[in-house]
Amino acid sequence: MIRKYRLNYQLIIPGIILTISVLSSCVASRISEVTSAELQGHIEYLSSDKLQGRMTGTEGDSLAAEYIKNDLASYGFLPVSGDGFQRFSVTKRILPGKNSSLVLFNNSLACEKDFIPCGFSSDGKAEGEVAFAGYGFNITTDSLKWNDYAGLDVKGKWVLILRADPEVSNTRSIFIPHSNDRDKALTAKDMGAIGVLLVSGPAADDQDTFEALNKNDFPVGIPVLRIKREVADRILEKAGGTVSGLEKKLNESRRPLSFATGVKVSGTSELVREVSNTRNIAMVLSVSDEKLRDEYIIIGAHFDHFGLGGPGSSIRAVVTTGVHHGADDNASGVALMLELAEKFARTKDSHKRSIVCIGFTGEEMGLLGSKYFTENPGIDLKKVNAMINLDMVGRLKETNILQISGVGTATGLRDKLYAATDTTTIKLALSEEGYGPSDHSAFYGKDIPVLFYTTGAHLDYHTPNDIADSINYKGMVALSSLIFKMGSELANDPVRLKFNEAGPKEEVSRPARRKGVTLGIMPDFAGNVKNGLRADFVTPGKPAALGGMKKGDIITAINGKPVGNIQDYMFRLGQLKHGETISVEVLRDGKKEVLLIQL
């Protein structure tokens, strides 16, 4: 017999609703928390062989960008502008153009066999006599005086110069700051030369090989060609010299040796730049708070790395093949940014300000992505309360030390950090300065408070051994809690942070460092300004500030000699002395100003 039952829906339905509510609450709680498994999933993909090291402008770089955007979109983030991608181009490599030429004794020489334009050569043609100018020095320091141009007229001529210096095997030589090829070419240009021929002696390079052209060089203003020794010997033959003989004589005598060769050449330099397209990702999670929703907290991390490595790419491991996985640098930062983005999206009342997450490319090439964003932000940067940068956060050591820079860039940041941190489990190593070798520097240059989180460098840094299996995932989970707590505090506090200038303590440069004078500025390393160098930051109390230089001034000349880029600027600084008063020409709001600055 079948029995019929009448269900009491008034009792059952509330129970079902309660059960669903409890389950939903548990699920929401679970998915809002950062887990080791989720972090590992992100890092294993980004550092996989499939992405081939994420070199800027490559397919791996593009796949990483798509992954980051799609993940942020799944949490409810929307594009800051357009489709969420910020597209720009970078130089992939430079090659000699088909019009590059060198004619000697009416014979056309072969490009890339007999000669090659240098990466810092300017396009152009020049014809004239060749003068030999030794090592191409014009040094007048207290410890060293050497002028290869004394008594030598090079105006309207090509100048043949030996590469390197008389102490090429001495790693502590006093000649090192003066032996750079580009600096020698700029000196020749200052002396009136129309072109430069560079040649390696056997002591400097016994193989006499042509290196790959440096894509990061800025043009010097005249044609500069690197030539083989046998070509140089033909030029010197009439004057009775050879490259090896002259190099030996200069190295032994330690005295300048210059002369006219009586030989004419005609040379043309043409460089072709191959560019690659790349892109940042910029996505925003808006809020309903009417007072603060148009203000922002930015969380950023770069996703590019060194691809397959090889000469000119990786800093520490020069290999011709092998994926530079970049698990810690910086798949770890990206993974943590994505998990924090999800947590902000899933956690109620976690932010009254909008959260902007940015994946930067081109960091390893000189902060190109962050520089591009700050020049083309898509949001009002004046409404950014703070920028949090995550770079190499995957190797928390047994000491549990977390390094945080930028704590001096806003009043009260240090106190807020300690309030957000359980110092019994995480130990903080804090730095005041807002400038550093990562993407937060571009925001600090725009007067935005910054915090740069990192667990520091290690032996696998910039090598193929930076792999996902070496990441401390539990450590990353621990870091996520305090970073989220700090980010939420900055996103909710109705009182805006007050920006403070905190460094740089001294001028920092990506080119070879030189001991000597400093103006006390942070230059625009990315070269956003053409035909000059912009001061992105002027340190109070330093010579530039005392002489009246302001942030945003574009330096165009020092002591009447042109400054077209960061490399020109560094060379001009190397010619100055402490205590000297110099004239610095700047463009300020489109108008030329001349500043007198005492060093």
Secondary structure, DSSP 8 states (H G I E B T S, - for coil): --------HHHHHHHHHHHHHHHHHHHHHHHHS--HHHHHHHHHHHTSGGGTT-BTTSHHHHHHHHHHHHHHHHTT-EESSTTSEEEEEEEEEEEE-TT-EEEETTEE--BTTTEEE-TT--SEEEEEEEEEETT--EEE-SS-EEETTTT---TTSEEEEESS-TTTT-TT-TTGGG--HHHHHHHHHHTT-SEEEEE--TTT-TT-------TT----SS-EEEE-HHHHHHHHGGGT--HHHHHHHHHHH-S--EEEEEEEEEEEE-EEEEEEEEEEEEEEE----TTTTTSEEEEEEE--B-TT--TTT-SS---SS-----IIIIIIHHHHHHHHHHHHHHSTTS-SSEEEEEEE--STTTSHHHHHHHHS-SS-GGGEEEEEEE-S-S---TT-EEEEE-TTSBTTHHHHHHHT--TTT-EEEEE--S--SSTHHHHHTTT--EEEEE----TTTTSTT--GGG--HHHHHHHHHHHHHHHHHHHH-SS---B-----SS---SS---SS----EEE-TT--SSSSEEEEEE-TTSHHHHTT--TT-EEEEETTEE--SHHHHHHHHHT--TT-EEEEEEEETTEEEEEEEE-
